[in-house]
Amino acid sequence: MEGILSFPIPLRILFAAHPELLTPVLRIIHRVIAGFLLKQAGLKRCAADTGAVTLIQRFGSAANLNIHLHCLVLDGVYRRTEGEPLFGQARAPSRDELQGLLEKIIARLLKLLIRLGYLVEEQGMTYLADIDPDNPLAPLQAASCSYRIALGPRAGQKVLSLRTVPGRDELATTAGLCAAAHGFSLHAGVRCGGHQRKQLERLCRYITRPAIANERLERDGAGNVVLQLKSAWRDGTTHLVMSPLEFMRAAWPPWCRDRACT
């Protein structure tokens, strides 16, 4: 089963500046999911094990900084025995159960970040602590997260978009098994059986893909970079148009893994 966890924009910026935080975040996520699977199997942690592989993606389809997680999770548990472990399959979570998992992940994640001093909670409000005000990469990261131009004469403006298909209703529901809350989203609508090797390989190739496929990039007559989106946005946008320098400034934060990159 594949799970995709997306974060609200403030946390994407935080994780871009402090990637070391993703390690304890992943521990929380895996522990919550493992607890659900063990409960489904009616077993305790001391009696069975689960398995998962997570890919941390730093990019969105629009060459923007969008740190999110792709988790390949065994849809069951291995019960410990004196010999070879026995695998027991678990059913897919319902929408209500998925919503409960997401809310549990959010609560534990926020509690962790507050304890570490990266978030501040006052009068029922939670916001980012200003712990790194001199980070020179922060403006680039924030602009890349929000589809804005970071530097130059158009700094702060939205990237030019081309709408070539009719927009969709903003209230349209997302297909598949999905939960959302407070800017977080959790998708769990893709499952592959143990015998579906080609489908599993296709899924693994998808989550390990590079940031931008060359066939989605071209230059227009004015020399601008035209990026075709992988799928149209709800407002009908299918392409983004940037000058070469704007494209480099937008795409650099997702590609750079180290704060020391130059």
C-alpha positions, 0 to 999 in steps of 0.5 A: 500500500502506498501512503502520501503525506503532505504538509502545510506550507509553513512546515515545508519551509521548516523542513527545508531549512532543517531536514534533520527533523524529518527523522523523528517525524518519520518515526512518529508516522511509522509508529502510528501506522504500525500501531493501526496495522497491529490493532487490525491483526489483534496483536501487540508490538512484542508479537509482530512486526510491520514494514515500510520504506519511505521516500522523501520528495522535495519537489512538486510537479510545478518545480516548486519546493514541496517536501512530502513523503511517499511511504510503501507500507506492507498491508499486514504484519509478520507474526513472530514464531519460533520458525519463519514469520507468518504474514497476515494481511490487513484490510484497507483503512476506511475513510474515517480510520484514515482521518483518525490516523492523520489526526493522530500523526498531526497531534504527535508531530506538533507536540514534538516540534513544540517540545523541540522549540520549532513551534510556539503555542500561545492562546490556542494558536500554533506558529513557527518560532523565529529560530533562524532569522539570518538564513539567507535561503529562507526567501528562496525556499518560501517563494518556491513553496508558494509559486512566487518569484523570489528575486528580480523586478517581479519579486513576490509576484505569482508565476505566470500561468496558462489556463487551457482547460476549464476549471474544476469546482473547488469543492470537488472531492478528491478521488480515492482514499484521502484524508485532510486536516489543517493543511495536511493530507494523507492519501492511501488509495494505491495497493498492489498485491504480492503477485503484481510485480509490474504494478509494484515496479511501476509504483517504485519507479514513480516515487523515485522519479527525478524532479522534472521530466525533460519532455515537460520543459520547452522554450517559447518564442520569447526565450521563456521556460514553459513548464507543462504541469503533470496534471491540470490544476483546479483553475484550469492551469496547465503550464507555467511560464518563467524567464530562465533566471526565474526558473532557476530560482524557483527550481533550485530549492527543491533540487538542493538537499544541503543548506550549504549548496551554492 
